[in-house]
């Protein structure tokens, strides 16, 4: 099997077409080209990211997890490139090297950057101190720093435990196959590192490396997840004030006279909710994701219990799960407050719309009354117009009658003739005005039906 693996490993090299994005395969004398998707190399690289070298006890594994800013990331990348003596692509997220028997690696994550050293015990102290000082001087605040002492047997580990000064009531231990581990997960004041002791007990070096990597990832993601709890505690008073103000404002929704003040209060609460959601949404989402990774790593390790010691599951779940639940509850409270503000705003808007509709209805009724009054006045004016026109017409008739009587053309005097003409003339003029008014109404009705302007 080993010979077969060596043969297969030697069949592909860095300069092969597979490494350049075009895979070629000889078949029947023909060359078959496989054009890779641009995302293929990134996907394959992601699967092989964060490797852990085989670990051979006795050794120390020192790991620092930092939260660098953008400029600090550039500085760390430059320091790693200088250590390697070469430049690498800006999207490179991992680099590793070996100096006088000591392995080191750098990994860049979404938020964090990790530096890891594997230092064989008994090696040159000058090299050890130089490498430790190198990774300690990197920029960026440290969120977790640990030292894992990996020993060959239980006897060696027990001697180390006597000098470790772990907190007796806080000691956590477990067994993973033949491997044993102990830690109290506290920061030791003398060196600023957490300490864990592992007895490998003939665990194969590659398996030991993978188990230690999972053990470290569990602790790293646990600390990253707990950042959400700090964020929640920082903004808990703000959310409580929003909820209290929302309750007071909601109680004022029944007071119509306070609508303006209520609306201003709701607008302010909506702005506060949006600002708070913007501040904490990323952290709450990251906390949930980190917490799930911790649980996954815990289930993958599945350590067995050591009598008299609390298990890794007990320690992790007792401290982490309440923090995750607190962050979830904070997120639900914040969403509930935002929805409460939205519902209260909707209720207030509905009431204002109803008031506006009632005002519009009253205005329409007033307009109807004004229109009816104008119509009545118009009818009155039309009647008076008929009387006025009849008066002027009778005056003209009397004037003509006086002239005709003076010349002996008619036997009746002007007054009698005018009196006889009053009724017929008044009726004729009234009927003529009524007919013209109806023609105008019909023309307006036709214009409304056709949509044309009269």
Secondary structure, DSSP 4 states (H G I P E B T S, - for coil): -HHHHHHHHHT--TTSGGGGTEEEEEETTEEEEEEPPHHHHHHHHHHT-S------SSEEEEEEEEE--HHHHHHHHHHHHHHHTS---TT--EEEEEETTEEEEEEE-SS-EEEEEEEETTS-HHHHHHHHHHHHTSSSEEEEEEEEEEESSHHHHHHHHHHH---GGG-EEEEETTEEEEEEEEEETTTTEEEEEEE-TT--HHHHHHHHHHHHHHHHHHHHHHHHHHHHHHHHHHHHHHHHHHHHHHHGGG-GGGHHHHHHHHHHHHHHHHHHHHHHHHHHHHHHHHHHHHHHHHHHH-PBPPTTSB-HHHHHHHHHHHHHHHHHHHHHHHHHHHHHHHHHHHHHHHHHHHHHHHHHHHHHHHHHHHHHHHHHHHHHHHHHHHHHHHHHHHHHHHHHHHHHHHTT--SS-HHHHHHHHHHHHHHHHHHHHHHHHHHHHHHHHHHHHHT---
